[in-house]
């Protein structure tokens, strides 16, 4: 309920067809479970999907799921080794629009 409320308050909830919440998975990141369930629920193969992340654990999970990971380094910087998990990096979420 908390996640749904936050998405509604920010005005982005209406843009999602499917959502997966933490109580629907058994293992958190870096397990790929949440991303694979989202693909399954959306009927999208991992090869067709992208993940937008700002964390190393999220990038690790995306990589394990074989999903391209777009990273926004807004709160932390990735190391050279962690950058190997990334398909493409952006400075802000707005930079992603039109650049997929």
C-alpha positions, -999 to +999 in steps of 0.1 A: +000+000+000+029+024+008+045+020-026+011+024-044+004+055-024+038+070-033+033+063-070-002+079-068+011+109-050+038+115-076+013+111-104+030+082-121+008+053-110-015+058-140+014+052-165+020+015-154+000-014-167+016-039-142+034-035-109+053-060-087+056-052-051+080-066-025+055-088-009+051-107-042+087-120-042+107-143-020+142-128-026+152-092-029+179-077-051+205-088-062+182-118-070+167-113-104+133-125-092+114-092-092+125-083-127+117-118-141+082-117-124+076-082-139+085-096-174+063-126-169+034-105-157+038-081-186+043-108-211+076-094-222+108-114-226+138-103-207+156-097-240+129-071-249+129-054-215+149-027-199+155-019-162+161+016-150+182+015-118+202+037-095+217+010-073+245-016-077+222-043-063+196-035-089+221-035-117+233-069-105+198-083-105+191-069-139+223-085-152+214-119-137+180-116-154+197-109-187+178-076-190+195-044-202+202-021-174+200+017-177+216+035-148+209+069-134+238+078-111+220+103-090+228+092-055+260+071-059+287+064-085+295+030-098+330+016-098+348+005-129+339-031-121+302-022-114+300-004-147+304-037-164+268-045-153+254-014-171+241-012-207+240+026-206+243+054-180+224+087-177+227+117-155+189+121-149+157+102-156+148+129-181+179+121-201+165+087-208+134+100-226+138+096-263+172+079-259+163+042-256 
